[in-house]
Amino acid sequence: MSDVLKSSQERSRKRRVLLAQTLGLSSVDELKKVLGNAEDGNNYAGVGGSRQLNAAGQRDEEDGNGSGASSSKKTPNEIIYRDSSTFLKGTQSSNPHNDYCQHFVDTGQRPQNFIRDVGLADRFEEYPKLRELIKLKDKLIQDTASAPMYLKADLKTLDVKTLGTKFDVILIEPPLEEYARAAPAVATVGGAPRVFWNWDDILNLDVGEIAAHRSFVFLWCGSSEGLDQGRNCLKKWGFRRCEDICWIRTNINKPGHSKQAIPKAVFQRTKEHCLMGIKGTVRRSSDGDFIHANVDIDLIISEEEEFGSFEKPIEIFHIIEHFCLGRRRLHLFGRDSSIRPGWLTVGPELTNSNFNSELYQTYFAEAPATGCTSRIELLRPKSPPPNSKVLRGRGRGFPRGRGRPR
């Protein structure tokens, strides 16, 4: 048996085990019954007649003589559907639809729970070159990361210019009032009331003064009015919005309906947005010394934190570090749990400080960027350079004029 076939069978086995766990089954063998693949007397299509689904969700057996009369009595083998427990059976089985929305209503399992290969470990399992690229970049980022520094400070009164550095990347994770509306019972931190920020306060942050001439900002803005207010902040700080990273929250470990009910909301919100802004001129095709584009995607699918937690997925750090090669990274509104090598973390919820402005600047005196190896340069996806020398004309790229060039 070839290695490819063995690998495919192993992945199939893992998916069956995961599906059995998701559906709450004790073993993989029970999947046949749940998914309707077991050969028993419950098959709805048989010789001599068919059964149609009536309005009550039951199947009435048609008279084989063509009299049009249907039996109102329930047969022993008749299948009655009361929920979406067999929703994965597909269109050729007793349940005609893969209704993930109805399954969420019945079980609390969100539709995004069934998306495969979303974790960092197995995302590139079938793409060996990308897997090698990510491994090499992570190793280089680890080797070039400066010692973690952190500063406990109130960002409403802190003069950010005293940090003494122009940063290549700024990650902003403000405690939005939207979070307080969604979970008012957990609006405390360490026993003290948590201070939530409105968008006027966030707008007054002097982010533009500490951003380098070419830099990026990542702003977590919730899922409601923050999408518009966040764009206003980027504009005032001197950034242009260039991307919208979306975090889709799963609830595989604790299925159920969200406790964070937004007033007057029709749907339960299970996503959050992080706006990305760019300052200065940065081109994907020519600025390979500063950015590596197309390595990651603009979507994060990960498990939701405990109720009341405002932690963001750690994957946002991986996306930033893979994309921007600049080593001067700042995290505003950070916490003890988000302190990370290669980053300066500033926020009021930190419990200690070790920041030294002069020492911090010495980390980047010789190498302000992580650099790149020849192997990474060979593996990374590249954007085609702009072909400004060729005049674009009508038809197959020929220049305008009489006839084709000889």
Secondary structure per residue as TSV (DSSP state, phi and psi in degrees):
chain	resnum	aa	ss	phi	psi
A	1	M	-	360.0	133.1
A	2	S	-	-71.3	159.4
A	3	D	H	-64.2	-34.2
A	4	V	H	-64.8	-42.6
A	5	L	H	-66.8	-41.1
A	6	K	H	-62.3	-42.5
A	7	S	H	-63.6	-40.3
A	8	S	H	-65.2	-41.7
A	9	Q	H	-66.0	-36.1
A	10	E	H	-67.2	-41.4
A	11	R	H	-64.0	-39.1
A	12	S	H	-64.4	-38.7
A	13	R	H	-65.0	-42.5
A	14	K	H	-63.6	-38.3
A	15	R	H	-68.1	-36.1
A	16	R	H	-66.3	-40.2
A	17	V	H	-63.9	-43.8
A	18	L	H	-64.2	-40.6
A	19	L	H	-65.7	-38.3
A	20	A	H	-64.1	-40.6
A	21	Q	H	-65.5	-40.1
A	22	T	H	-63.3	-39.7
A	23	L	T	-84.8	0.5
A	24	G	T	75.6	31.1
A	25	L	-	-93.5	152.5
A	26	S	S	-80.8	-24.3
A	27	S	S	-151.1	165.0
A	28	V	G	-69.2	-27.3
A	29	D	G	-63.0	-25.5
A	30	E	G	-75.3	-10.0
A	31	L	H	-61.7	-34.0
A	32	K	H	-60.5	-40.0
A	33	K	H	-72.3	-43.2
A	34	V	H	-67.9	-39.6
A	35	L	T	-87.4	0.3
A	36	G	T	77.6	23.0
A	37	N	-	-95.3	-7.7
A	38	A	S	-74.2	140.2
A	39	E	-	-86.6	102.7
A	40	D	S	-140.8	-166.3
A	41	G	T	-83.2	8.9
A	42	N	T	-95.4	8.6
A	43	N	-	-65.2	131.4
A	44	Y	S	-89.1	-15.8
A	45	A	-	-104.5	119.4
A	46	G	B	-140.0	178.9
A	47	V	T	-83.1	136.3
A	48	G	T	94.0	6.0
A	49	G	B	165.0	166.0
A	50	S	-	-135.8	161.6
A	51	R	E	-120.2	137.2
A	52	Q	E	-108.3	150.3
A	53	L	E	-84.0	120.6
A	54	N	-	-91.4	-176.1
A	55	A	T	-67.9	-23.1
A	56	A	T	-86.0	3.1
A	57	G	S	83.4	14.1
A	58	Q	-	-112.3	162.0
A	59	R	E	-106.9	124.3
A	60	D	E	-99.5	134.1
A	61	E	E	-86.3	126.5
A	62	E	B	-78.5	149.0
A	63	D	-	-72.7	127.3
A	64	G	T	-69.6	-14.4
A	65	N	T	-86.1	-2.1
A	66	G	S	78.4	19.6
A	67	S	-	-77.7	-14.4
A	68	G	-	85.7	-9.5
A	69	A	-	-83.6	137.2
A	70	S	B	-115.8	146.8
A	71	S	-	-78.2	133.9
A	72	S	-	-94.0	-4.9
A	73	K	S	-85.4	143.9
A	74	K	-	-81.3	133.4
A	75	T	-	-89.9	156.6
A	76	P	T	-60.8	-32.7
A	77	N	T	-92.9	6.4
A	78	E	-	-72.7	137.7
A	79	I	-	-98.9	126.9
A	80	I	-	-114.8	124.8
A	81	Y	-	-100.1	120.7
A	82	R	-	-113.2	-13.0
A	83	D	S	-154.2	-164.6
A	84	S	S	-106.2	29.9
A	85	S	T	-63.9	-23.1
A	86	T	T	-112.6	32.6
A	87	F	G	-68.4	-17.2
A	88	L	G	-85.5	5.6
A	89	K	G	-76.4	-20.4
A	90	G	-	92.9	-180.0
A	91	T	T	-80.0	-15.6
A	92	Q	T	-95.6	8.0
A	93	S	S	-117.3	-163.8
A	94	S	S	-66.3	-32.1
A	95	N	S	-97.7	121.8
A	96	P	-	-81.0	-4.6
A	97	H	-	-140.8	151.7
A	98	N	-	-91.6	82.0
A	99	D	-	-92.5	87.7
A	100	Y	H	-68.7	-30.4
A	101	C	H	-68.1	-44.9
A	102	Q	H	-66.5	-35.4
A	103	H	H	-63.6	-35.5
A	104	F	H	-66.0	-41.1
A	105	V	H	-62.2	-40.1
A	106	D	H	-78.3	-39.0
A	107	T	H	-117.0	-18.3
A	108	G	-	83.7	0.9
A	109	Q	-	-79.9	118.2
A	110	R	-	-71.3	148.6
A	111	P	G	-57.3	-34.5
A	112	Q	G	-69.2	-11.4
A	113	N	G	-63.8	-20.9
A	114	F	G	-99.5	6.4
A	115	I	-	-78.1	128.9
A	116	R	-	-89.9	156.4
A	117	D	S	56.1	50.9
A	118	V	-	-99.3	-14.2
A	119	G	S	-76.0	159.5
A	120	L	T	-64.6	-29.2
A	121	A	T	-74.0	-39.2
A	122	D	T	-113.8	9.1
A	123	R	T	-65.5	-38.4
A	124	F	T	-107.3	31.0
A	125	E	T	-62.1	-34.6
A	126	E	T	-97.6	10.0
A	127	Y	-	-128.2	84.7
A	128	P	H	-61.4	-35.2
A	129	K	H	-68.7	-42.5
A	130	L	H	-65.6	-36.6
A	131	R	H	-63.5	-42.0
A	132	E	H	-66.6	-38.4
A	133	L	H	-61.8	-46.3
A	134	I	H	-63.1	-40.2
A	135	K	H	-64.7	-42.3
A	136	L	H	-67.7	-40.2
A	137	K	H	-66.8	-41.3
A	138	D	H	-61.9	-38.9
A	139	K	H	-65.6	-42.2
A	140	L	H	-67.1	-41.1
A	141	I	H	-63.5	-40.2
A	142	Q	H	-65.4	-41.2
A	143	D	H	-70.1	-30.3
A	144	T	H	-100.0	1.0
A	145	A	-	-71.9	137.5
A	146	S	-	-78.8	165.6
A	147	A	-	-64.2	140.0
A	148	P	-	-64.9	136.1
A	149	M	E	-125.8	150.8
A	150	Y	E	-148.8	150.8
A	151	L	E	-141.0	117.6
A	152	K	E	-81.3	116.7
A	153	A	-	-158.2	151.8
A	154	D	-	-85.7	114.6
A	155	L	T	-72.5	-10.4
A	156	K	T	-78.2	-23.1
A	157	T	T	-114.2	-14.3
A	158	L	-	-72.8	132.3
A	159	D	-	-86.6	104.1
A	160	V	G	-64.2	-17.0
A	161	K	G	-65.9	-22.9
A	162	T	G	-70.2	-10.8
A	163	L	G	-66.5	-25.5
A	164	G	-	75.2	17.4
A	165	T	-	-141.2	144.1
A	166	K	-	-95.4	124.4
A	167	F	E	-98.6	146.4
A	168	D	E	-81.6	-33.5
A	169	V	E	-136.1	134.1
A	170	I	E	-129.1	117.6
A	171	L	E	-104.8	123.4
A	172	I	E	-117.2	124.6
A	173	E	-	-127.5	68.5
A	174	P	-	-71.4	147.3
A	175	P	-	-78.2	89.1
A	176	L	B	-71.2	151.6
A	177	E	H	-64.4	-23.1
A	178	E	H	-59.6	-36.1
A	179	Y	H	-67.1	-36.6
A	180	A	H	-67.2	-35.9
A	181	R	H	-68.8	-35.0
A	182	A	H	-76.3	-33.5
A	183	A	-	-140.2	72.1
A	184	P	G	-66.9	-22.5
A	185	A	G	-76.2	-12.4
A	186	V	G	-118.4	29.9
A	187	A	-	-85.5	47.0
A	188	T	E	-135.5	156.5
A	189	V	E	-141.6	122.3
A	190	G	T	62.3	28.5
A	191	G	T	86.1	-11.4
A	192	A	E	-103.4	152.0
A	193	P	E	-60.5	134.8
A	194	R	-	-79.2	136.3
A	195	V	-	-91.0	115.4
A	196	F	-	-96.7	149.1
A	197	W	B	-107.9	137.6
A	198	N	-	-90.8	171.9
A	199	W	H	-72.8	-21.2
A	200	D	H	-67.4	-40.5
A	201	D	H	-65.1	-42.1
A	202	I	H	-65.4	-37.8
A	203	L	H	-62.6	-30.1
A	204	N	T	-81.2	-5.3
A	205	L	S	-62.0	136.2
A	206	D	-	-89.5	59.4
A	207	V	G	-69.4	-37.0
A	208	G	G	-60.8	-27.7
A	209	E	G	-75.3	-20.1
A	210	I	G	-111.0	11.5
A	211	A	E	-96.2	135.9
A	212	A	E	-66.7	169.8
A	213	H	E	-63.9	-29.1
A	214	R	E	-126.9	117.3
A	215	S	E	-158.9	175.5
A	216	F	E	-135.4	147.4
A	217	V	E	-126.1	140.0
A	218	F	E	-122.6	117.3
A	219	L	E	-120.4	114.1
A	220	W	E	-73.1	126.8
A	221	C	E	-131.2	18.4
A	222	G	E	74.0	-149.2
A	223	S	S	-139.4	17.0
A	224	S	S	-128.7	-113.0
A	225	E	T	-68.5	-14.3
A	226	G	H	-64.3	-24.0
A	227	L	H	-63.6	-36.8
A	228	D	H	-84.7	-43.3
A	229	Q	H	-66.1	-34.5
A	230	G	H	-63.5	-37.9
A	231	R	H	-64.0	-37.1
A	232	N	H	-63.9	-38.5
A	233	C	H	-64.0	-46.0
A	234	L	H	-58.9	-41.6
A	235	K	H	-64.1	-43.6
A	236	K	H	-66.7	-35.5
A	237	W	H	-79.1	-4.5
A	238	G	T	91.9	22.9
A	239	F	-	-112.3	155.7
A	240	R	E	-110.2	129.9
A	241	R	E	-67.8	128.4
A	242	C	E	-126.9	-10.9
A	243	E	E	-160.0	157.3
A	244	D	E	-133.1	105.8
A	245	I	E	-89.0	127.2
A	246	C	E	-110.6	130.3
A	247	W	E	-103.4	115.2
A	248	I	E	-98.4	119.2
A	249	R	E	-93.1	126.6
A	250	T	E	-96.6	164.4
A	251	N	-	-137.0	48.5
A	252	I	S	-64.3	-42.7
A	253	N	S	-71.8	-34.9
A	254	K	S	-133.9	77.4
A	255	P	-	-66.1	149.4
A	256	G	S	156.3	172.5
A	257	H	-	-85.0	146.3
A	258	S	-	-62.6	137.4
A	259	K	S	-85.4	-12.2
A	260	Q	-	-91.2	82.0
A	261	A	-	-87.4	121.3
A	262	I	-	-82.7	129.5
A	263	P	T	-58.0	135.6
A	264	K	T	66.2	11.3
A	265	A	-	-82.8	140.8
A	266	V	S	-83.7	-39.9
A	267	F	S	-112.1	159.0
A	268	Q	-	-84.4	125.3
A	269	R	-	-84.1	124.5
A	270	T	-	-125.8	26.4
A	271	K	E	-141.5	164.9
A	272	E	E	-150.2	151.6
A	273	H	E	-113.9	146.4
A	274	C	E	-127.3	110.7
A	275	L	E	-81.1	138.9
A	276	M	E	-114.3	129.7
A	277	G	E	-121.2	152.1
A	278	I	E	-122.4	140.6
A	279	K	E	-122.6	135.2
A	280	G	S	85.8	-168.9
A	281	T	-	-105.3	114.4
A	282	V	-	-133.6	120.2
A	283	R	-	-112.1	133.6
A	284	R	T	-63.4	-34.2
A	285	S	T	-79.3	-24.9
A	286	S	T	-120.6	-15.3
A	287	D	-	-104.4	50.7
A	288	G	T	-68.0	-11.8
A	289	D	T	-79.1	-12.6
A	290	F	T	-120.8	-31.4
A	291	I	B	-136.0	150.3
A	292	H	-	-124.7	100.8
A	293	A	T	-85.2	164.8
A	294	N	T	66.9	19.0
A	295	V	S	-84.2	-44.4
A	296	D	S	-115.3	175.5
A	297	I	-	-109.7	170.6
A	298	D	S	-94.4	34.6
A	299	L	E	-138.7	131.2
A	300	I	E	-119.4	124.0
A	301	I	E	-120.1	110.1
A	302	S	E	-150.2	167.7
A	303	E	E	-71.3	140.2
A	304	E	-	-69.5	143.3
A	305	E	-	-73.7	175.2
A	306	E	S	-59.7	152.7
A	307	F	T	-58.3	128.8
A	308	G	T	95.3	-9.8
A	309	S	-	-82.3	140.2
A	310	F	-	-109.7	19.5
A	311	E	-	-68.9	140.6
A	312	K	-	-100.8	159.0
A	313	P	-	-64.1	140.1
A	314	I	T	-66.4	-17.1
A	315	E	H	-63.4	-23.0
A	316	I	H	-62.7	-32.8
A	317	F	H	-67.6	-40.3
A	318	H	H	-63.6	-42.9
A	319	I	H	-60.0	-45.5
A	320	I	H	-65.4	-46.0
A	321	E	H	-69.1	-34.8
A	322	H	H	-69.3	-32.8
A	323	F	H	-82.1	-54.2
A	324	C	B	-100.6	127.5
A	325	L	-	-85.0	-7.8
A	326	G	B	-64.3	139.8
A	327	R	-	-96.3	-9.6
A	328	R	-	-88.8	96.6
A	329	R	E	-119.4	133.4
A	330	L	E	-123.2	133.7
A	331	H	E	-119.3	111.4
A	332	L	E	-93.4	142.2
A	333	F	T	67.2	34.5
A	334	G	-	-78.7	168.1
A	335	R	-	-129.9	174.3
A	336	D	G	-57.7	-34.9
A	337	S	G	-73.1	-15.4
A	338	S	G	-104.5	4.6
A	339	I	-	-64.1	131.2
A	340	R	-	-146.4	139.9
A	341	P	T	-57.5	139.5
A	342	G	T	88.6	0.3
A	343	W	E	-127.4	147.4
A	344	L	E	-101.8	118.0
A	345	T	E	-105.0	126.5
A	346	V	E	-128.6	133.7
A	347	G	E	177.4	160.4
A	348	P	T	-77.7	-15.7
A	349	E	T	-92.4	1.1
A	350	L	-	-71.0	151.9
A	351	T	S	-101.2	-7.0
A	352	N	-	-155.1	172.4
A	353	S	-	-141.2	144.0
A	354	N	-	-140.8	15.8
A	355	F	-	-73.2	131.5
A	356	N	-	-131.1	115.0
A	357	S	H	-61.4	-44.8
A	358	E	H	-66.4	-43.6
A	359	L	H	-65.2	-38.4
A	360	Y	H	-62.9	-39.4
A	361	Q	H	-67.8	-28.7
A	362	T	H	-68.2	-20.7
A	363	Y	T	-64.1	-24.2
A	364	F	T	-117.7	12.7
A	365	A	S	-64.8	-39.1
A	366	E	S	-96.9	-37.1
A	367	A	-	-136.0	92.2
A	368	P	S	-74.1	-11.6
A	369	A	B	-126.3	162.7
A	370	T	-	-72.6	-23.6
A	371	G	-	81.1	-173.1
A	372	C	-	-154.5	140.5
A	373	T	-	-91.7	164.1
A	374	S	H	-64.6	-33.6
A	375	R	H	-69.6	-41.3
A	376	I	H	-63.4	-42.1
A	377	E	H	-62.7	-34.8
A	378	L	H	-72.1	-35.6
A	379	L	H	-86.4	-30.3
A	380	R	S	-68.5	143.5
A	381	P	-	-64.8	141.4
A	382	K	-	-125.4	146.0
A	383	S	-	-88.6	140.6
A	384	P	-	-65.7	140.4
A	385	P	-	-67.8	150.4
A	386	P	-	-65.5	129.9
A	387	N	-	-93.3	76.3
A	388	S	T	-81.0	-13.2
A	389	K	T	-83.3	-18.6
A	390	V	S	-96.4	127.7
A	391	L	-	-79.2	127.1
A	392	R	-	-88.0	122.5
A	393	G	-	-121.0	-162.0
A	394	R	S	-91.4	125.7
A	395	G	S	81.0	107.5
A	396	R	T	58.5	26.4
A	397	G	T	78.6	8.6
A	398	F	-	-81.6	144.9
A	399	P	-	-69.2	157.4
A	400	R	S	-67.4	146.7
A	401	G	S	148.8	-175.3
A	402	R	S	-89.0	111.1
A	403	G	S	78.3	178.9
A	404	R	-	-97.1	153.1
A	405	P	-	-66.9	146.9
A	406	R	-	-103.6	360.0
